[in-house]
Amino acid sequence: MADGGTKAVVKAFGQKLLTANGIVALLGVAVLIIGLFIGSVVGRIICAIILLGAATFIFLSWRKSSQTYQDVTEENEEDLYSQHPEDHMKKLLFDDYQSSDGGKFMVKEIQEEEAVVPSTKSAQPVPISQKEEPVRELEMADFFDLDSDIFRCEAEPRSEFNFLLNKTLIALKEVLFAHSVAFFWANRDKGKMVLEANATDSQDFMTAKRFPIGDDVVSQVAKTGKPQLLGRLNPVSERELVHYYTTTEYINSILAVPVYFLNGSKDPLPVGVISADSKAEDAFGPETLRLLGQFTKLVSALIKSYTEKYDLLLDSELLSSIRRLQDRIKSDPSEFTILNSLAEEANRLLNWDYLTIALYGDEKRGWVLQKVVNKTGQAYVTPDQVLDFSNSVVGRVIKTNTVEVIDNLSAQGSIRFHSTEQIDSSGSFLCVPISSYNRCYGALTLESKVKANFSGSEVETIYRLVENAALALEVLYVNDLVKDFVVVDHVTGSFNKQHFLKKLEEEVQRADDFGTELALVSIVIDEMKELVNRHGKEGFDSILYQVVRIVRSNLRPYDVVGKQDADRIGVLLIDTAASEAYLWVERIRNQIASHIITLDGKSFSVTVSAGVCGLSESMRKDELIAGTSQVLQKAIEGGGNLVRVF
C-alpha cells in the first residue's frame, strides 16, 4: 500500500510539472544552475533566494498532492462501505436457456426500469389450479352473529344460556381438535344424564336427551366429581364407556370433567359434565385437562347467571300474575272470576296440556271438578264429575293439604280423579291444594304429556299463585257467611235477600196452614242502567234507598219488605188478596213518580214497574216468585211505570 502511494505521488508530481506550478519549479532549478556560474556575491545571494523560493514552492506542491490523494482514498473507501447495493450496481440479465444449436449463454445489461422477463423458449404456462386465490375480505358476520335472535330481542334466560353454551362448546372443540364435545346435566333425583348441548362431527350422536346414570365415563364423573382421562379405547370398551353415540364411533381418546354450581351444600357434587373425545390415540393430556378446567369455570359462571335470571324472571312473572288476579277479583268478586283468573295465570306461568280445579259442591255433597281445560282435544275428565275422595290423588292432596308431583304417571299408575277415568296414563302430573291458613277449599291439577315436566321452582311458583287464589276464595266465603248472619241490607235498610226469601217461605207455609191470603209484589226502578250510567253505582243506591223508604212508609207492621234480587224490591202483604195488593201498589207507584229526588245538585223523579201475584191453593214459594216475575216482565215490556197482576 506504501509503494503504491509513492508511485501515485510521483505521478501526481509529474502531472504538476505540466501545470503553471510545474513551470515555476523548473524556473527555480534554472536559477540554481545560473547562480553557480556567477562570480558576484550579490548575484549569488539573489540566486540563493530564488532557489529557496523554488524549493519552498516544490515542497508545498508535493505536500498538497499527498494530501489530495489521502482525501480521495478516504472518500472512495467511505463510499465503498456506505453506498446502497442498488445505487451504483448494474443489473444484468442472464439467460441460462441455451439454444438447441449450441448457442452461447447471454448476459445483457438492462436499465432499472426494464422488467426482467425470463426466456420463453422452453418455459411452461402456469396451471390454473396453482394460481393464487384472491383473499376474501373479513366482514362483520365473521365476528358477530347478525341473524341471531339473542341480539334482536330481549331473550329469555333459557335461550340466552343455550346460545352461550353452544358457542362455548364450539370454541372448545376447535381448540382441542376434538371429534365431539358435549355438556350433560346430572339429574340424580331421576337417575339420568340429560344432554343440554353438543358440538360434533358425528352423524350418529345420540338423538334422545337422556340416558341412565351408569358406569360410563360421563356417569362416573357425575357420581364421583373426579375427571376421567382415557387415551386408548378399543371398540368393545367404547360401547361400555361411551353412551352418547348410537353406533360404534371408533373413539380412541376421551376426556370428561365435572362442572360445579355451589348452592350452599357442604359436600357438593357436579351439576353437569363436559366430555370431549377424539379418534386419535392419546389426544389429550394433563395440559388439556388444565385447559378444560378453565372452560368448566366459564360454564359454571353461565349456569349461575342463568339461574339468577330465571329466578328473577319467575318472580317477576309471578308478581304480575298475582296483580292481574287481584285486579280481576276486585272488579268482580265471585267464585267464577277467581277460577277463570287462576286458570289464565297458570297458563302464563307453566307449560301444561290439562288443567282442572276441584271444589266442594253443596248440591252434590262432594268434591266436584268445577273447571276443566283441555288443550289437546283428546279424551279427558269433564266438568261436574264427582271425585273419588278416598282413593284419588286429588282427594289425598285435599286431605293432607300437601303438594304432590308425579314425574311418570305410567310407572306409578295412580288414580288421579276417580276409578272409572278413561284417560291416558303417560306424562307428569302436579296437584296443588287451594288452601288458606285455616281451610282447604279444593285443588288445582296440571298435567303434561312430557315426563318430569314440572321443576321445583315451577312448582313453588304455581303454589304461590294458588295461595293467593285461596285467600280470595276465603274472603268471598267469609263475606257470604257474614251475609247469612246479617239480616238488614246496608243499602236499602230493609231485609237482605237471604232473610227475605226465608221470611217468604215462612209466610207461604203460614198462609197454607191457616188458609189466609198472601200477595207477593216485585218492584223495579225503570231505566235502571241509564240511571247507573248517569249517577254511578253510589248515586243509584241513593235513589233505591229513597224508593224503599216510600214503600216502607206505606206498610203495616207485620208486612215484610226486602231485597228480592240485586235490582228488585220484594214486598209481602200479609192476609191480602191480589186485587187489594194491586190497589196498594198503584198508590205506591203514583207516590214514587211524584216524588222529587235531589242528587248532586240536580232534581229529578223516577218511575217504577211492579208485578203482583197472589198465593193460591197448594202454591209453593218458587211458583209464587215465578208468577210475580212473569207479570213484572210484562210491565217492563209495556214501557214501564205500570203494574200487572198474575
ROGU-490694 format. One record per residue (C-alpha): residue in three letters; x, y, z. Coordinates in steps of 0.1 Angstrom, whole numbers, plus 5000, padded with zeros to 4 digits. Layout:
residues N
AlaXYZ/...
END
This chain:
residues 646
Met500050005000/Ala503050245008/Asp504750184974/Gly501550234956/Gly501150564974/Thr504650684964/Lys504050604928/Ala500850794929/Val502651094945/Val505351084918/Lys502751054891/Ala500851344905/Phe504051554908/Gly504951484872/Gln501451594862/Lys502051914882/Leu505151994861/Leu502852044832/Thr500852304850/Ala501752664860/Asn503152544893/Gly505452304874/Ile506852584853/Val507752784884/Ala509552484898/Leu511652444866/Leu512452814867/Gly513852774902/Val516152494890/Ala517452714862/Val518252994886/Leu520252754907/Ile522452654878/Ile523053014868/Gly523953114903/Leu526752854903/Phe528453024875/Ile528053394887/Gly531053524905/Ser529353824921/Val528353784957/Val525253984952/Gly524253774923/Arg524753464942/Ile522653594971/Ile519853674947/Cys520053334931/Ala520053174966/Ile516853354975/Ile515253254942/Leu516452894947/Leu515052894983/Gly511653014970/Ala511652754943/Ala512452474968/Thr509752604991/Phe507252604962/Ile508252254952/Phe507852134988/Leu504452294991/Ser503352134958/Trp504451794969/Arg502651835003/Lys499451944986/Ser499551644962/Ser500051394990/Gln497051545010/Thr494851534979/Tyr495551164974/Gln494751085010/Asp491451265008/Val490451094976/Thr491350754991/Glu489350805022/Glu486350935002/Asn486450624980/Glu486650385009/Glu483750565026/Asp481650544995/Leu482550174991/Tyr481150085026/Ser478250325028/Gln476650304994/His473250124989/Pro473649794970/Glu471449924942/Asp472950284940/His475950214917/Met475249854906/Lys474449744872/Lys471649504866/Leu472449214843/Leu470148974826/Phe471448624825/Asp469648384801/Asp470548034812/Tyr468547874785/Gln470847764756/Ser469647734721/Ser469347384706/Asp472147464682/Gly474647514709/Gly474447884713/Lys476348074739/Phe475048204773/Met473748554770/Val474548824796/Lys473049174790/Glu472949494810/Ile469449624815/Gln468149964827/Glu466549994861/Glu463050054847/Glu463249754824/Ala461349444835/Val463249124838/Val461448874816/Pro462748524815/Ser463348344783/Thr460248184768/Lys462047934746/Ser461247644769/Ala459147804797/Gln455847624805/Pro452447804813/Val451447814850/Pro448447584856/Ile445247754867/Ser444947534898/Gln448347674910/Lys447248034907/Glu446848224940/Glu443348254952/Pro442148614959/Val442048694996/Arg438448735010/Glu437949045030/Leu436648985065/Glu433149115073/Met431149195104/Ala429448855102/Asp432848685108/Phe432948835143/Phe429248885152/Asp426048675149/Leu423948915129/Asp421048685124/Ser420848555160/Asp417648625179/Ile419748665210/Phe420649015198/Arg417449105180/Cys415149105210/Glu415149065248/Ala416048695251/Glu414648495279/Pro417248335302/Arg416947975288/Ser417648085252/Glu420548305262/Phe422148025282/Asn421747775254/Phe423248025229/Leu426348105250/Leu426847735260/Asn426747625223/Lys429347895214/Thr431547785243/Leu431447415231/Ile432147515195/Ala435247715207/Leu436347425229/Lys436047175201/Glu438247395178/Val440847445205/Leu441147075214/Phe440746955177/Ala438146715192/His435646495174/Ser432846575197/Val432346805227/Ala429146785248/Phe427646915281/Phe425346695302/Trp423246785333/Ala423446535362/Asn419846475374/Arg420346255404/Asp416746265415/Lys415746075384/Gly419045895379/Lys419546045344/Met422246225325/Val420546495304/Leu422146625272/Glu421947005270/Ala424247095241/Asn426946945219/Ala429347025190/Thr430246725169/Asp431446595136/Ser429546275140/Gln426346175122/Asp425545925149/Phe425346145180/Met422546045204/Thr419146175194/Ala417546115228/Lys418046375255/Arg418646135284/Phe420445815294/Pro420645645328/Ile423545715351/Gly425745405350/Asp429345305346/Asp430245515315/Val432845785317/Val430346075319/Ser428345905346/Gln431445825367/Val432446195366/Ala428946295377/Lys428946035406/Thr432446105419/Gly433346455408/Lys436746335395/Pro437946395360/Gln438346095337/Leu441146075310/Leu441445775287/Gly443945765258/Arg443445425241/Leu440045275237/Asn439044975216/Pro435644935201/Val434544705228/Ser435544945256/Glu433945235237/Arg430445065238/Glu430845025276/Leu432345375283/Val430745605258/His426845615257/Tyr426245925237/Tyr426745765202/Thr424045545186/Thr426745325170/Thr430445245175/Glu432345565165/Tyr435845425170/Ile436845675196/Asn440345635209/Ser440645925234/Ile438046075258/Leu438246335285/Ala435446425309/Val435546695336/Pro432946795363/Val431047125363/Tyr430047265397/Phe427547515409/Leu427647565446/Asn424247635463/Gly425147605500/Ser425847235501/Lys428747135523/Asp429646825501/Pro428646945466/Leu428546705436/Pro428746825400/Val425646965384/Gly427046875350/Val429846715330/Ile431746835299/Ser433146555277/Ala435546575247/Asp436646285226/Ser438946225196/Lys439645945172/Ala443445985177/Glu445245795205/Asp446545985235/Ala444946305220/Phe444546465255/Gly447046515283/Pro447446695316/Glu447747035298/Thr444446965281/Leu442946885314/Arg444047225328/Leu442747395297/Leu439347225300/Gly439247335337/Gln439247695325/Phe436247625303/Thr434347455332/Lys434747775352/Leu433247965323/Val430247725321/Ser429747745359/Ala429548125356/Leu426948085328/Ile424947855350/Lys425048105378/Ser423948385356/Tyr421148175340/Thr419848055374/Glu419748405388/Lys418048555357/Tyr415548265356/Asp414648305393/Leu414148685388/Leu412048625357/Leu409848375375/Asp409448615405/Ser408648895381/Glu406048695362/Leu404548565394/Leu404148915408/Ser402549025375/Ser400148725376/Ile399148795412/Arg398549155404/Arg396349075374/Leu394448815396/Gln393749065423/Asp392649335398/Arg390049095383/Ile388748985416/Lys388349345428/Ser386249435398/Asp384149115401/Pro384448935434/Ser382948595425/Glu383948235425/Phe383648225387/Thr386148515383/Ile388648365407/Leu388648025390/Asn388948175355/Ser391748405365/Leu393648125382/Ala393547915351/Glu394648205328/Glu397648295350/Ala398647925354/Asn398747915316/Arg401148215315/Leu403548075341/Leu403847705332/Asn403547475302/Trp400847205305/Asp398247015285/Tyr395446975310/Leu394147185339/Thr391447105365/Ile390147285396/Ala388247085421/Leu386047255448/Tyr383347125472/Gly379847115457/Asp376947165481/Glu374347035458/Lys376246705451/Arg377646695486/Gly381046605474/Trp384246735458/Val383446825422/Leu385546935392/Gln384347285388/Lys386647375359/Val388447165332/Val390747305305/Asn391947055278/Lys394447195253/Thr394946865233/Gly391346775224/Gln391946425235/Ala389846235260/Tyr390046365295/Val387846425325/Thr384846655322/Pro383346925345/Asp380846845372/Gln382446495378/Val382546395415/Leu385946285428/Asp386845965444/Phe387946145475/Ser389345845494/Asn391345675466/Ser392445955442/Val395546165441/Val393446485442/Gly391546365473/Arg394746275490/Val396146625483/Ile393046795497/Lys393046575529/Thr396746625536/Asn396946975523/Thr400246905506/Val401646935471/Glu402146615451/Val404246585419/Ile404246265398/Asp407046275372/Asn406045955354/Leu402345855355/Ser402845535336/Ala405245405362/Gln403145495392/Gly399645405379/Ser397745625404/Ile394145725401/Arg394046095396/Phe390346175399/His388145865401/Ser388445495394/Thr386445505362/Glu388545765345/Gln389445665309/Ile392445895302/Asp396045855291/Ser398445745318/Ser401745885305/Gly403546205313/Ser403746405345/Phe401146535370/Leu401046815395/Cys398446865422/Val398447175444/Pro395947235473/Ile393947555472/Ser394347635509/Ser394447935532/Tyr395747945567/Asn392647775582/Arg390947575554/Cys391547385522/Tyr388947485496/Gly390047235468/Ala392947155445/Leu394447275412/Thr395847005389/Leu398247045359/Glu399146755336/Ser401646735308/Lys402346465283/Val406046515289/Lys407646325318/Ala409246525346/Asn407846845331/Phe407547045363/Ser410747165380/Gly411047265417/Ser411047635410/Glu407947605388/Val406047405415/Glu406947685440/Thr405747955416/Ile402347785409/Tyr401947725447/Arg402248095454/Leu399748185427/Val397247925441/Glu397848055476/Asn396648405465/Ala393548255448/Ala392848065480/Leu392948395500/Ala390448545476/Leu388148255480/Glu388348275517/Val387448645516/Leu384548565493/Tyr383248285515/Val383648485547/Asn381548765532/Asp378848515523/Leu378948385558/Val378648735572/Lys375748805550/Asp374048485563/Phe374048645598/Val373349005588/Val369549055583/Val369449415571/Asp370749525537/His373149815542/Val371949995510/Thr368149995515/Gly367849945552/Ser365449655546/Phe365949285549/Asn368649135527/Lys367848885500/Gln368548575521/His366448675550/Phe363648805528/Leu363448465510/Lys363448295543/Lys360548515555/Leu358748445522/Glu359048065528/Glu357748105564/Glu354748325553/Val353848085525/Gln353747805550/Arg351748005575/Ala349148115549/Asp348847755537/Asp348347625573/Phe345747885583/Gly344147935549/Thr344848305547/Glu345648525517/Leu349148635508/Ala350448865480/Leu353948905467/Val354849235450/Ser358049275430/Ile359149635422/Val361949755399/Ile363150115390/Asp362650195353/Glu365650265332/Met368050145359/Lys371050115336/Glu370750475324/Leu370550595360/Val373650405369/Asn375550545339/Arg374450895347/His374850895385/Gly377150605392/Lys376650305415/Glu376650515446/Gly374050755431/Phe371750475421/Asp372050325456/Ser370850665470/Ile367850655445/Leu367050295456/Tyr367150395492/Gln364550675488/Val362250445468/Val362350175496/Arg361750445522/Ile358450545504/Val357450175502/Arg358250115538/Ser356250425549/Asn353050265535/Leu353449925551/Arg351749775581/Pro353949655610/Tyr353649285600/Asp354249335563/Val357749245550/Val360049445526/Gly363449345514/Lys365849285486/Gln364449015464/Asp367349035439/Ala370149265431/Asp367949515413/Arg364449415426/Ile362549505458/Gly360149245472/Val357149315494/Leu355049055513/Leu351549185520/Ile350148955548/Asp346548845546/Thr346049045514/Ala344448935482/Ala345949005448/Ser343249265439/Glu343849455471/Ala347649435466/Tyr347149585431/Leu345449895445/Trp348149935471/Val350949915445/Glu349150165423/Arg349150415451/Ile352850355458/Arg353650395420/Asn352050735420/Gln353850855451/Ile357150745437/Ala356550915403/Ser355651245420/His358551235445/Ile361351475437/Ile364851335442/Thr367851575446/Leu371251435438/Asp374551625432/Gly372651955429/Lys370151805403/Ser366451745409/Phe364551465390/Ser362051195395/Val361950825387/Thr359250575379/Val358750205389/Ser357249895374/Ala355649625395/Gly354249275393/Val351749125417/Cys350948765423/Gly348548625449/Leu349148295467/Ser346648025455/Glu345947695470/Ser348847445471/Met351247705455/Arg354747685467/Lys357347965472/Asp359147915439/Glu355847925420/Leu354848245437/Ile358148405427/Ala357848285391/Gly354348425388/Thr355448765401/Ser358448775378/Gln356348685347/Val353948985352/Leu356749215361/Gln358449145328/Lys355249235310/Ala355049565328/Ile358649645318/Glu357949545282/Gly354849765283/Gly357050075286/Gly357450085324/Asn355650285351/Leu353050015351/Val351549745375/Arg350549405362/Val348749125382/Phe349248755377/
END
